[in-house]
């Protein structure tokens, strides 16, 4: 029971639950932005026994009801599966999710996106450590901006990021009088991963309705990418780019 509470409170699942059922369905449609990777990422968020129910449904076929599979495994509560859109109104595992998970189980996996072209001869491919240092520097510039300290104009976050800080309640005022809020002060004291999810959840929730699923599918798929590898931007949707 304690484990179930932790899973329900995870930031990633909270953002996923904020999507409408129709939007959740798009995550599991191969013809849409969904893929086996988004399906697997969602299943990995489930409790261990809920994962067993899903696997039983994938193997057993479309005629088996979720309640029957759950009962055979001694699982009473399948609300998490329903909330995440894995179970349809007919009580069965969504057909598209079953197909995608089946592909994953039999090893039809070559990577979430095709690798991008090699770096041009005149450019040197950045190392993983350089990428990490750049990421930390960019994040620190956002934190410094929130505090209101003076900084080089070249280092200031883009207007899109500034708008996100305001939408998240971390800053208030117009462009010339922006100041940190009490929520912003709390934000600065939180661990980095918690800070990140504040902005990610705000970004998804404030995105246009037709863009939220694309963005969330992108976030889920990132977890299957290899650090430092180059991937083709052309494989992404316009919203994901």
C-alpha positions as CSV (number, residue, x, y, z in Angstrom):
1,X,0.0,0.0,0.0
2,X,2.8,2.4,0.8
3,X,4.5,1.6,-2.5
4,X,1.3,2.3,-4.3
5,X,1.1,5.7,-2.7
6,X,4.6,6.5,-3.8
7,X,3.9,5.5,-7.4
8,X,0.7,7.7,-7.5
9,X,2.7,10.6,-6.3
10,X,5.5,10.3,-8.9
11,X,5.9,13.5,-11.0
12,X,5.9,11.7,-14.3
13,X,2.7,9.9,-13.6
14,X,1.0,13.0,-12.3
15,X,1.7,14.8,-15.6
16,X,0.5,11.7,-17.5
17,X,-2.8,11.6,-15.5
18,X,-3.4,15.3,-16.4
19,X,-3.9,14.2,-20.1
20,X,-7.4,13.5,-21.4
21,X,-8.3,9.9,-22.2
22,X,-8.2,10.7,-26.0
23,X,-4.8,12.1,-25.6
24,X,-3.6,9.1,-23.6
25,X,-4.9,6.9,-26.5
26,X,-2.6,8.7,-28.9
27,X,0.4,7.7,-26.8
28,X,-0.4,4.1,-27.6
29,X,-1.2,4.4,-31.3
30,X,1.7,3.4,-33.6
31,X,0.2,5.5,-36.4
32,X,0.2,8.6,-34.2
33,X,3.1,9.9,-32.0
34,X,3.1,6.8,-29.8
35,X,5.5,3.9,-30.1
36,X,6.5,0.8,-28.3
37,X,8.9,3.0,-26.3
38,X,6.1,5.2,-24.9
39,X,4.1,2.1,-24.0
40,X,7.0,0.5,-22.2
41,X,7.8,3.7,-20.3
42,X,4.2,3.9,-19.0
43,X,4.2,0.2,-18.0
44,X,7.5,0.8,-16.1
45,X,5.7,3.4,-14.0
46,X,3.3,0.7,-12.7
47,X,3.5,-1.2,-9.5
48,X,5.1,-4.6,-10.0
49,X,1.8,-6.5,-9.7
50,X,0.1,-4.2,-12.1
51,X,2.9,-4.8,-14.6
52,X,2.2,-8.6,-14.2
53,X,-1.4,-7.9,-15.1
54,X,-0.5,-6.1,-18.2
55,X,2.0,-8.8,-19.3
56,X,-0.7,-11.4,-18.7
57,X,-3.1,-9.5,-20.9
58,X,-0.6,-9.1,-23.7
59,X,0.1,-12.8,-23.8
60,X,-3.5,-14.0,-23.2
61,X,-5.0,-12.1,-26.1
62,X,-7.8,-9.6,-26.6
63,X,-10.6,-11.9,-25.3
64,X,-9.4,-11.8,-21.6
65,X,-10.8,-9.0,-19.4
66,X,-8.5,-7.0,-17.2
67,X,-10.5,-8.0,-14.1
68,X,-10.1,-11.7,-14.9
69,X,-6.3,-11.4,-15.3
70,X,-6.0,-9.3,-12.1
71,X,-8.1,-11.8,-10.1
72,X,-5.9,-14.7,-11.3
73,X,-2.9,-12.8,-9.9
74,X,-4.6,-11.7,-6.7
75,X,-4.7,-8.1,-7.7
76,X,-7.8,-6.2,-6.6
77,X,-7.1,-2.7,-7.6
78,X,-6.6,-1.9,-11.3
79,X,-7.5,1.8,-11.1
80,X,-3.9,2.7,-12.0
81,X,-4.2,0.9,-15.3
82,X,-7.5,2.7,-16.0
83,X,-6.2,6.1,-15.0
84,X,-3.2,5.7,-17.4
85,X,-5.5,4.8,-20.3
86,X,-4.2,1.2,-20.7
87,X,-7.6,-0.3,-20.1
88,X,-10.4,0.5,-22.4
89,X,-14.1,1.1,-21.6
90,X,-14.8,-2.6,-22.4
91,X,-12.4,-3.7,-19.6
92,X,-9.8,-5.0,-21.9
93,X,-6.2,-3.9,-22.6
94,X,-6.2,-1.3,-25.4
95,X,-5.5,-3.0,-28.7
96,X,-2.9,-0.6,-29.8
97,X,-1.0,-0.9,-26.4
98,X,-1.2,-4.7,-26.7
99,X,0.3,-4.6,-30.2
100,X,3.1,-2.2,-29.3
101,X,4.0,-4.1,-26.1
102,X,4.0,-7.3,-28.0
103,X,6.5,-6.0,-30.5
104,X,8.7,-4.9,-27.6
105,X,8.5,-8.3,-25.9
106,X,9.6,-10.2,-29.1
107,X,12.6,-7.9,-29.6
108,X,11.4,-5.6,-32.4
109,X,13.5,-2.8,-31.1
110,X,16.2,-0.9,-32.9
111,X,16.1,2.3,-31.0
112,X,13.6,5.1,-30.5
113,X,14.9,7.3,-33.3
114,X,17.4,6.8,-36.1
115,X,20.9,8.2,-35.3
116,X,21.7,11.5,-36.9
117,X,24.4,12.2,-39.5
118,X,28.0,12.3,-38.4
119,X,29.4,15.6,-37.2
120,X,30.8,17.8,-40.0
121,X,34.6,17.6,-40.5
122,X,35.1,21.1,-39.3
123,X,33.2,20.4,-36.0
124,X,34.3,18.2,-33.2
125,X,31.6,16.0,-31.6
126,X,31.1,17.1,-27.9
127,X,32.0,14.6,-25.2
128,X,29.4,13.4,-22.7
129,X,31.2,15.4,-20.0
130,X,31.0,18.6,-22.1
131,X,27.3,18.0,-22.7
132,X,26.8,17.6,-18.9
133,X,28.7,20.8,-18.2
134,X,26.7,22.7,-20.7
135,X,23.4,21.4,-19.3
136,X,24.4,22.4,-15.7
137,X,25.5,25.8,-16.9
138,X,22.2,26.4,-18.7
139,X,20.2,25.3,-15.7
140,X,22.3,27.6,-13.4
141,X,21.6,30.6,-15.6
142,X,17.8,29.9,-15.1
143,X,18.3,29.8,-11.3
144,X,20.3,33.0,-11.3
145,X,17.7,34.7,-13.4
146,X,14.9,33.7,-10.9
147,X,16.9,35.3,-8.1
148,X,16.9,38.6,-10.0
149,X,20.7,39.0,-10.0
150,X,22.3,41.0,-12.8
151,X,23.7,38.8,-15.6
152,X,25.1,39.1,-19.0
153,X,22.3,39.6,-21.6
154,X,23.8,36.8,-23.7
155,X,23.2,34.4,-20.8
156,X,19.6,35.3,-20.0
157,X,17.0,32.7,-20.7
158,X,14.9,33.0,-23.8
159,X,11.5,34.7,-23.6
160,X,9.8,31.3,-23.8
161,X,11.6,30.2,-20.7
162,X,10.8,33.4,-18.9
163,X,7.1,32.9,-19.8
164,X,7.3,29.4,-18.3
165,X,8.8,30.8,-15.1
166,X,5.9,33.2,-14.8
167,X,3.3,30.5,-15.6
168,X,4.8,28.2,-12.9
169,X,4.4,31.0,-10.4
170,X,8.1,31.4,-9.7
171,X,8.2,35.0,-10.9
172,X,5.7,37.8,-11.3
173,X,5.4,41.2,-12.9
174,X,5.9,42.5,-16.4
175,X,9.1,42.2,-18.5
176,X,10.8,45.2,-16.9
177,X,9.8,44.5,-13.3
178,X,10.0,40.7,-12.9
179,X,10.6,39.6,-9.4
180,X,10.8,36.3,-7.5
181,X,7.7,35.0,-5.7
182,X,7.4,33.0,-2.4
183,X,6.9,29.9,-4.6
184,X,10.1,30.9,-6.4
185,X,12.0,31.0,-3.1
186,X,10.8,27.5,-2.3
187,X,11.7,26.4,-5.8
188,X,15.3,27.4,-5.3
189,X,15.6,25.2,-2.2
190,X,14.3,22.1,-3.9
191,X,16.5,19.3,-5.3
192,X,17.3,19.8,-9.0
193,X,15.1,16.9,-10.1
194,X,12.1,18.4,-8.3
195,X,12.9,21.8,-9.9
196,X,13.0,20.2,-13.3
197,X,9.6,18.6,-12.9
198,X,8.0,21.9,-11.8
199,X,8.9,23.3,-15.2
200,X,8.2,20.2,-17.2
201,X,4.7,19.8,-15.7
202,X,4.0,23.5,-16.3
203,X,5.2,23.2,-19.8
204,X,3.0,20.3,-20.6
205,X,-0.1,21.7,-18.9
206,X,0.2,25.1,-20.6
207,X,0.9,23.7,-24.1
208,X,-1.8,23.7,-26.8
209,X,-4.1,20.7,-26.6
210,X,-2.8,19.3,-29.9
211,X,0.8,19.6,-28.7
212,X,0.7,18.1,-25.2
213,X,0.8,14.4,-26.3
214,X,3.7,15.1,-28.7
215,X,5.7,16.7,-25.9
216,X,4.9,13.9,-23.4
217,X,5.7,11.2,-25.9
218,X,9.1,12.9,-26.5
219,X,9.8,13.0,-22.7
220,X,8.9,9.3,-22.3
221,X,11.1,8.3,-25.3
222,X,14.1,10.2,-24.1
223,X,14.6,7.7,-21.3
224,X,15.6,5.1,-23.9
225,X,18.2,7.2,-25.7
226,X,21.9,6.8,-25.1
227,X,23.7,9.7,-23.5
228,X,26.0,11.5,-25.9
229,X,24.5,9.8,-29.0
230,X,23.3,12.0,-31.9
231,X,19.7,11.5,-33.2
232,X,18.1,12.8,-36.3
233,X,15.9,15.8,-35.6
234,X,14.0,15.1,-38.8
235,X,12.4,12.1,-37.0
236,X,10.6,14.4,-34.5
237,X,7.3,16.0,-35.0
238,X,7.1,19.8,-35.3
239,X,6.0,20.2,-31.7
240,X,8.8,17.9,-30.4
241,X,11.4,20.0,-32.2
